[in-house]
Amino acid sequence: MVRHDHERFAELTFDDFRRMATDDSLSPYEKVGFPDEYRAGLEEVIFDDIVGKLALDGGSGRLVVDIGPGCSQLPRMLSGLCARLDHRLVLVDSEEMLSQLPDERHVTKLAGRYPDVPELFVGRRGAVDALLAYSVLHYVFAEGNVWRFLDRSLELLAPGGSMLLGDIPNVSKRRRFFASEAGIAHHQRFTGEDRPPAVEWGAPEPGKIDDAVILGLLARSRAAGFDAYVVTQPEELPMATRREDILIRRP
Ligand SMILES: C[S@@+](CC[C@H](N)C(=O)[O-])C[C@H]1O[C@@H](n2cnc3c(N)ncnc32)[C@H](O)[C@@H]1O
């Protein structure tokens, strides 16, 4: 079976990211697990999408938390917007990853593997206006506890606050895409071969997020008193056919 390039980075752990952060043979995109072609020139699109979904440019003086910011342009763009609007920004990632980002007055860096970052929860429960975890949840699903991640994140949201669990690869959506005409054509272009992609319905996918997990996260959030939605990505993002976002709002 043909291995798509991004799969080179598919099974990374928190500790892999720690090592990659300080490996200067890697580009900033590779340090956060993406081949350059999946991110170069596209982070502005991603950033605008995040700003819109989290309504980050409305108002000022907000408390914003980015879990797993990585070290490419995205957290720098976010920090710039927060500085302009007088938002405070808390970044939670490994020490190694955070060391790649500038120290700024409106930014608090908390090193650790979320949610095991006790300091974050001191004085911030029910106080966070916008919480972002972009392209992070699948790593937590594979090596941590996604339910604990969700529950602790819901605890942080202020009334009216929003959480974006962005860029979640969903293996069920991936199957639907590669079984479609558009998906078959995409695969044929990518491989240069006539053969359609192999799609195995009903096969176990250990460590991978599927519809059951996505819908479970929505149901659990709603049961806890939050509004929760699955939202699409901008079409120009290269994995929009296989990934989606979850947006959660505290009423
Ligand atoms: C694929 S990168 C995404 C980085 C950034 N959000 C972006 O989209 O460019 C995943 C990031 O999440 C971090 N990460 C993974 N698990 C984490 C956890 N449990 N707590 C905090 N950061 C985590 C990694 O260190 C890495 O920086």
Ligand as a Chemical Component Dictionary entry (heavy atoms), coordinates in Angstrom:
data_LIG
# 
_chem_comp.id                   LIG 
_chem_comp.type                 NON-POLYMER 
_chem_comp.pdbx_formal_charge   0 
_chem_comp.three_letter_code    LIG 
# 
loop_
_chem_comp_atom.comp_id 
_chem_comp_atom.atom_id 
_chem_comp_atom.alt_atom_id 
_chem_comp_atom.type_symbol 
_chem_comp_atom.charge 
_chem_comp_atom.model_Cartn_x 
_chem_comp_atom.model_Cartn_y 
_chem_comp_atom.model_Cartn_z 
_chem_comp_atom.pdbx_ordinal 
LIG C1  C1  C 0  1.228  18.284 15.493 1  
LIG S1  S1  S 1  1.889  19.415 16.647 2  
LIG C2  C2  C 0  0.771  20.770 16.447 3  
LIG C3  C3  C 0  1.385  22.088 16.851 4  
LIG C4  C4  C 0  0.487  23.303 16.593 5  
LIG N1  N1  N 0  -0.721 23.257 17.366 6  
LIG C5  C5  C 0  0.190  23.410 15.132 7  
LIG O1  O1  O 0  -0.920 23.031 14.710 8  
LIG O2  O2  O -1 1.079  23.843 14.400 9  
LIG C6  C6  C 0  1.412  18.728 18.202 10 
LIG C7  C7  C 0  1.916  19.544 19.385 11 
LIG O3  O3  O 0  1.229  19.132 20.544 12 
LIG C8  C8  C 0  2.150  18.944 21.587 13 
LIG N2  N2  N 0  1.518  17.990 22.509 14 
LIG C9  C9  C 0  1.179  16.702 22.280 15 
LIG N3  N3  N 0  0.561  16.179 23.347 16 
LIG C10 C10 C 0  0.498  17.176 24.277 17 
LIG C11 C11 C 0  -0.005 17.262 25.593 18 
LIG N4  N4  N 0  -0.591 16.221 26.189 19 
LIG N5  N5  N 0  0.121  18.445 26.270 20 
LIG C12 C12 C 0  0.714  19.516 25.674 21 
LIG N6  N6  N 0  1.209  19.483 24.414 22 
LIG C13 C13 C 0  1.104  18.330 23.739 23 
LIG C14 C14 C 0  3.412  18.500 20.915 24 
LIG O4  O4  O 0  4.560  18.724 21.728 25 
LIG C15 C15 C 0  3.393  19.376 19.677 26 
LIG O5  O5  O 0  3.964  20.633 19.917 27 
# 
loop_
_chem_comp_bond.comp_id 
_chem_comp_bond.atom_id_1 
_chem_comp_bond.atom_id_2 
_chem_comp_bond.value_order 
_chem_comp_bond.pdbx_ordinal 
LIG C1  S1  SING 1  
LIG S1  C2  SING 2  
LIG S1  C6  SING 3  
LIG C2  C3  SING 4  
LIG C3  C4  SING 5  
LIG C4  N1  SING 6  
LIG C4  C5  SING 7  
LIG C5  O1  DOUB 8  
LIG C5  O2  SING 9  
LIG C6  C7  SING 10 
LIG C7  O3  SING 11 
LIG C7  C15 SING 12 
LIG O3  C8  SING 13 
LIG C8  N2  SING 14 
LIG C8  C14 SING 15 
LIG N2  C9  SING 16 
LIG N2  C13 SING 17 
LIG C9  N3  DOUB 18 
LIG N3  C10 SING 19 
LIG C10 C11 SING 20 
LIG C10 C13 DOUB 21 
LIG C11 N4  SING 22 
LIG C11 N5  DOUB 23 
LIG N5  C12 SING 24 
LIG C12 N6  DOUB 25 
LIG N6  C13 SING 26 
LIG C14 O4  SING 27 
LIG C14 C15 SING 28 
LIG C15 O5  SING 29 
# 
